[in-house]
Amino acid sequence: MIQSIKKNKYTICQLEKLVDYIGLLQTREILSAWAGHKVARIALTDAKINNSINILSSIGLHIEVKKSKIFLKKDIGKGGWSNKFLEGENLNPDLGEWLLYVSNNQKKSYNSMKADENEDETSLGEDLGIPNCCIDFYDRNREKAFQKQNDFVPLVLENTKGDGPYNFWNNYVSQYFGYSLLSFFPCSFNCKNAANFAQNTYELLNAYLPFHAKKTIHFQKQNLIYTEYKGIHMYENSKFIKSKKTINLSNTTFHSTLKPNALSLNNYLEAKDIFIINKNSLKITYKDKSSKFFDSPNISNCIFN
């Protein structure tokens, strides 16, 4: 028992190091791999790979590294987030990242790496803990997503029945602000299998990193306006009034993936109330009592509270 407690304390210390070093989202994946829930696939730069491998090995994890680097293409308006890869012969090798496959079982790490190399999306998805319904959804829609920035948020929302609020456990859109319990695209924002996965991840995170678990669940309950090219906007502590189809913005804190000087930022920053017309349309009323309508397939109203 004493050895077990000491081991857990050591593991927690190493996980806290990883949060500071490679971020909470990737550390969440590492914790799930350590617990045997899945294989974690993370991306690391040259500067961080060796120290990270040393930490992972020290808590008993097995790592496989893909032979060639990946090169990420930054999305427009999403705070440096990437959903696509760059391809070509003239890419600067110093700017690429290494893909690591991490598990508490060496064979699982290796098999996941080989599945990825062979583009076996089904086997890889299963290794990564993705529910079969979400794997199938991804496979059916990946060509459509790739036509834009390879972001599945509009497709997930389109496949979600009803107008919200949706199941906050499936709010993976909050990952753009550093917090999420899902590492994959759910097939809908009400998917029961994805929600169960998120709840299990939360319980694990809460057991080992309770401070981060509390912050994560807080941000998963927030309402967001997603746009494909003009930023993702979160209204922290806002409340969706279903009877009025309105997001009440009293006492909210505004977050955006856009830079402070972005031309379209004020459209969302200065909002007083947001009336949800449908999944892709909204009317924003401003503090000066003026209003604007926004209607586009590139808008997704992600309501979780």
Residue pairs with C-beta under 8 A, 6 or more apart in sequence:
8 208
10 58
10 59
11 34
11 59
11 208
12 208
12 209
14 55
14 58
14 59
15 27
15 30
15 31
15 59
15 208
15 209
16 209
17 55
18 26
18 27
18 30
18 52
18 55
19 27
19 209
19 212
21 48
21 51
21 52
21 55
22 42
22 44
22 48
22 52
23 178
24 178
24 179
24 212
24 216
25 175
25 178
25 179
25 180
25 183
26 40
26 42
26 43
27 209
28 181
28 183
28 201
28 205
28 212
28 216
29 38
29 40
29 41
29 42
29 102
29 183
30 40
30 42
30 56
30 61
30 102
31 204
31 205
31 208
31 209
32 38
32 40
32 129
32 201
32 204
33 39
33 40
33 61
33 102
33 103
33 104
34 59
34 60
34 61
34 104
35 104
35 204
36 104
36 105
37 129
37 200
37 201
37 204
38 103
38 127
38 128
38 129
39 101
39 102
39 103
39 108
39 109
39 112
39 127
39 128
39 129
40 100
40 101
40 102
40 103
40 128
41 99
41 100
41 101
41 102
41 112
41 116
41 128
42 99
42 100
42 102
43 70
43 72
43 97
43 98
43 99
43 100
44 52
44 97
44 98
44 100
45 97
45 98
46 94
46 98
49 65
49 98
49 100
52 100
53 63
53 100
56 63
56 102
57 63
60 104
61 102
61 103
61 104
62 102
62 103
62 104
62 105
62 106
62 108
62 109
63 100
63 101
63 102
63 109
64 100
64 101
64 109
64 110
64 112
64 113
65 98
65 99
65 100
65 101
65 113
66 98
66 99
66 100
66 101
66 113
66 116
66 117
67 117
69 93
69 96
69 97
69 98
70 85
70 96
70 97
70 98
70 99
71 85
71 86
71 87
71 91
71 95
71 96
71 97
72 82
72 84
72 85
72 86
72 97
73 82
73 84
73 85
73 86
74 80
74 81
74 82
75 81
75 82
75 83
75 84
75 149
75 151
76 149
76 228
76 229
77 227
77 228
77 229
77 230
77 231
77 232
77 257
77 258
77 262
78 149
78 151
78 176
78 231
78 232
78 257
79 176
79 232
79 257
79 258
81 176
81 257
83 149
83 150
83 151
84 146
84 149
84 150
99 113
99 116
101 109
101 110
101 112
101 113
101 116
102 109
103 109
103 112
108 127
111 123
111 127
112 124
112 127
112 128
115 123
115 124
115 127
116 124
121 135
121 138
121 139
122 135
122 139
125 134
125 135
125 138
125 184
126 132
126 135
128 183
128 184
129 183
129 184
129 197
130 138
130 184
131 187
131 191
131 193
131 194
131 197
132 193
133 187
133 191
133 193
134 184
134 185
134 186
134 187
134 191
134 193
134 194
136 187
137 155
137 156
137 159
137 185
137 186
137 187
137 188
138 152
138 184
138 185
141 152
141 155
142 150
144 155
145 151
145 152
145 155
148 228
148 298
149 228
149 229
151 228
152 185
153 173
153 226
153 300
153 302
154 226
154 228
154 280
154 297
154 298
154 300
155 185
156 185
156 186
156 187
156 188
156 189
157 189
157 226
157 279
157 300
157 301
157 302
158 279
159 187
159 188
160 166
160 188
160 189
160 190
161 188
161 190
162 190
163 245
163 276
163 278
163 279
163 303
164 189
164 240
164 242
164 276
164 301
164 302
164 303
164 304
165 223
165 240
165 242
165 303
165 304
165 305
166 189
166 190
166 302
166 303
166 304
167 189
167 190
167 191
167 195
167 304
168 220
168 221
168 304
168 305
169 181
169 194
169 195
169 198
169 199
169 202
169 220
170 182
170 186
170 188
170 189
170 190
170 191
170 194
170 195
170 198
171 180
171 189
171 220
171 221
171 222
171 224
171 302
171 304
172 180
172 181
172 182
172 183
172 184
172 185
172 186
173 180
173 224
173 226
173 232
173 302
174 180
174 219
174 220
174 222
174 224
174 234
175 182
176 232
176 257
177 219
177 234
177 255
177 257
178 219
179 215
179 216
179 218
179 219
179 220
180 216
180 219
180 220
181 197
181 198
181 199
181 201
181 202
181 205
181 216
181 217
181 220
182 194
182 197
182 198
182 201
184 194
186 194
186 195
187 194
189 302
189 304
198 220
202 213
202 216
202 217
205 212
205 213
205 216
206 213
206 214
219 234
219 236
220 304
221 304
221 305
222 234
222 235
222 236
222 237
222 238
222 304
222 305
223 234
223 235
223 238
223 240
223 247
223 302
223 303
223 304
223 305
224 232
224 233
224 234
224 235
224 302
224 304
225 232
225 233
225 235
225 268
225 274
225 282
225 299
225 300
225 301
225 302
226 232
226 233
226 299
226 300
226 301
226 302
227 233
227 296
227 298
227 299
227 300
228 298
228 299
229 298
230 258
230 262
230 264
230 267
230 298
231 256
231 257
231 258
231 262
231 264
231 265
231 268
232 256
232 257
233 254
233 255
233 256
233 257
233 258
233 268
234 254
234 255
234 256
235 247
235 249
235 252
235 253
235 254
235 255
235 271
235 274
236 252
236 253
236 254
236 255
237 251
237 252
237 253
238 247
238 248
238 249
238 252
238 305
239 247
239 248
239 305
240 246
240 247
240 248
240 276
240 303
240 305
241 247
241 248
244 275
245 275
245 276
245 277
246 273
246 274
246 275
246 276
247 273
247 274
247 276
247 303
248 273
249 271
249 272
249 273
249 274
254 268
254 269
256 262
256 265
256 268
256 269
258 264
258 265
259 265
267 284
267 292
267 294
268 284
270 286
270 287
271 284
271 285
271 286
272 285
272 286
272 287
273 284
273 285
274 282
274 283
274 284
274 285
275 282
275 283
275 284
275 285
276 282
276 301
276 303
277 283
277 293
277 295
278 301
279 300
279 301
280 295
280 296
280 297
280 299
280 300
280 301
281 293
281 294
281 295
281 296
281 299
281 301
282 293
282 294
282 299
282 301
283 291
283 292
283 293
283 294
284 291
284 292
284 294
285 291
286 292
